């Protein structure tokens, strides 16, 4: 079962292991996600995007923080899209949340669509982070904020998981560099004092 769960970390499938993984994402990532969101003021936002929305809990978090916003989510996993829609069914029915199957490589929204974009525990899997950050800045409005939140502050001590999951774990300084090269300004890094959590924010 453990191997099947790991196989579903990158792109959960419509299997028992995949559905279980999405449930674990909602539970396990939520404290970190809420800590990350505490770094930004989203109250006045009207449009938000969560990239790699997984099980959909962070979509609900965003709507709680910005009740006047339309909250959108994308994920390249059909199983994640289904889970996010079912987890947020009332908000989806009310037109407050929408979820699309898509990749960060080609975000299916127009230039300047969003006041804020979040990526919670997802950039490890992004195929080309430099180009992907340029795609993020494309869909942000001028003055919009991009928030990256990870459970790891860097690769040290996690080499086993990096190999098993075929992921890249970035330091805060590396993420800051990618953001600045993509055109973001006012980039700030915060590292959780007790855990390994990492939050990086930038403004278009």
Secondary structure, 3 states (H helix, E strand, C coil): CHHHHHHCCCCCCCCHHHHHHHHHHHHHCHHHHHHHHCCCCCCCCCEEEEECCCCCHHHHHHHHHCCCCEEEEEECCHHHHHHHHHHCHHHHHCCCEEEEECCHHHCCCCCCCEEEEEEECCHHHCCCHHHHHHHHHHHEEEEEEEEEEECCCCCCCCHHHHHHHCCCCCCHHHHHHHHHHHCCEEEEEEECCCCCCEEEEEEC
